[in-house]
Amino acid sequence: MILGITVVYILFVIGIGVYFTRKSKTVSDFVLGGRTLGPWITAFAYGTSYFSAVVFVGYAGKFGWSYGMAATWIGLGNAFIGSLMAWAIMGRRTRVMTHHLHSATMPEFFGKRYLSKPIKIIAAAIVFIFLIPYTASVYNGLSRLFEMAFKDYGLTYEHCVIGMAVITAAYVILGGYKATAYNDFFQGIFMLVGIVAVIGATLSLKGGFYEAVTELSMIENTKGNLAGANGAFTSMLGPDPINLVGVVILTSLGTWGLPQMVHKFYTIKDEKAIKAGTVVSTVFAVIIAGGCYFLGGFGRIFANVDSAGNPEIGFDNIIPSMMEQLPALLIGIVVVLVLSASMSTLSALVLTSSSTLTLDLIKPFSKKEFSEKSTLNIMRIFIGIFILASFLIALNKTTLITDLMGYSWGALAGAFLAPFLYGLFWKKVTKAAVYINFFFATFVTVLHLIIKPKWIIAGFNLASPVNLGAAIMIIGLIIVPLISLITPKFEKEKVDEMFECYAKAE
């Protein structure tokens, strides 16, 4: 039954890709969907790109274990900071200015907004390099769940990674952004239905919500600010609220600077659609993200603890192990739920990376002019290369999903959040500030990856790639305005012309 449900779903997804092959004839169609997508399609594309197996398997498992029911705050932060505020503050300005500057990617926006071809090239390189570990983390999380669901069929983790890579390549290469966006809409519906069913069924294994909370409250905490206290994992702020804040910041504010997320605002049909999209994406995030982290908060009553206080099965296997006891039909729903979430995220990542590499690196350095067909073919080739690189990293099963995503989001959002956000609102951001912020975010991330430091400041664990990424983002929001105040400004007339677009109503 599980295999049958999954095969039918996969054929449906690829069918949409085939259908949109004929409708993606230009670069604008392939990358932006022709900027014609309505609020529901765009909002679901935003939400499903946001939440994947990384959240459902990796983050819900790891942080549910660490913070108990308080992990639900992460999901609510994702909804109200990562969705509601992102749409309300950045949606219109991003859509209007990128349209005005004729930019199809975030690096292209940086190049035109800051009048610098080198900035565009550096940004494109950052995107391509640091989206790879994020994509690998999605493959990792999804394949762990598939390994659990299909172990009776003899499928291993490696088989699952290969399968996901092939399926993602097939429908993104075929249909481009419109295929991914319409798939995202249907995938979002599956996710909404699935998460509600899974939470109810999983807690029923422990006798229901009240009994599950009671059992969780009996577990003694051995770490954090409430060490030794029973009930820490059912308390409002959990056993370690300081480090909980770091997770909320990275996973919520981080979306403001991620190219695959911001890209959704480029594609929306008009300004009116942004208001509806804001509501839809927020409600979607409350249910999906809130539900994932809420479920993960009960992980301790489903897994045994080792001598170090960690789960014997490993953090990334907590959620799959919770699912093992469910009936076959519900496991099939879980598989489709996580597959839906993950394929939408994967498609957004590979499309963002390939379009960035082609439009912002290959074309600028080429002496010959590319036709629309040639450009599309190059993008499709780089989709394959990007997926292959992510696949090879994902084969390393020992790397924690949270670490892969932490480094990826830390570098990307750390480098891009401040220059992008200030660039939409403030005319006085300078070229030097952008360069310095790019260097700071990527250098600190790579240095941390190499030396694996044990930094803990006032209880805030900077040894964690997640907390490090949150700190880099916040520091970037300080660096950019400070450097901009003391470095040469752009000519006033040129910047004023860029900002004139905001005065025009559609």
HELIX and SHEET records of a PDB file:
HELIX    1   1 ILE A    2  THR A   21  1                                  20    
HELIX    2   2 VAL A   27  LEU A   32  1                                   6    
HELIX    3   3 GLY A   33  ARG A   35  5                                   3    
HELIX    4   4 PRO A   39  TYR A   50  1                                  12    
HELIX    5   5 ALA A   53  ALA A   53  1                                   1    
HELIX    6   6 VAL A   54  TYR A   59  3                                   6    
HELIX    7   7 ALA A   60  TYR A   67  1                                   8    
HELIX    8   8 GLY A   68  ALA A   71  5                                   4    
HELIX    9   9 THR A   72  ALA A   79  1                                   8    
HELIX   10  10 PHE A   80  MET A   85  3                                   6    
HELIX   11  11 ALA A   86  ALA A   86  1                                   1    
HELIX   12  12 TRP A   87  GLY A   91  3                                   5    
HELIX   13  13 ARG A   92  HIS A  100  1                                   9    
HELIX   14  14 MET A  106  ARG A  113  1                                   8    
HELIX   15  15 LYS A  117  ALA A  149  1                                  33    
HELIX   16  16 LYS A  151  TYR A  153  5                                   3    
HELIX   17  17 TYR A  157  SER A  204  1                                  48    
HELIX   18  18 PHE A  209  SER A  217  1                                   9    
HELIX   19  19 ALA A  232  THR A  234  5                                   3    
HELIX   20  20 PRO A  241  VAL A  248  1                                   8    
HELIX   21  21 ILE A  249  LEU A  253  3                                   5    
HELIX   22  22 GLY A  254  GLY A  257  5                                   4    
HELIX   23  23 PRO A  259  THR A  267  1                                   9    
HELIX   24  24 GLU A  271  GLY A  296  1                                  26    
HELIX   25  25 GLY A  299  ILE A  301  5                                   3    
HELIX   26  26 PHE A  315  ASN A  317  5                                   3    
HELIX   27  27 ILE A  318  MET A  323  1                                   6    
HELIX   28  28 ALA A  328  LEU A  357  1                                  30    
HELIX   29  29 THR A  358  ILE A  362  3                                   5    
HELIX   30  30 LYS A  363  PHE A  365  1                                   3    
HELIX   31  31 GLU A  372  ALA A  394  1                                  23    
HELIX   32  32 ILE A  401  PHE A  425  1                                  25    
HELIX   33  33 LYS A  431  ILE A  451  1                                  21    
HELIX   34  34 PRO A  465  ILE A  486  1                                  22    
HELIX   35  35 LYS A  492  PHE A  499  1                                   8    
HELIX   36  36 GLU A  500  ALA A  503  5                                   4    
SHEET    1   A 2 ILE A 456  ILE A 457  0                                        
SHEET    2   A 2 PHE A 460  ASN A 461 -1                                        
END                                                                             
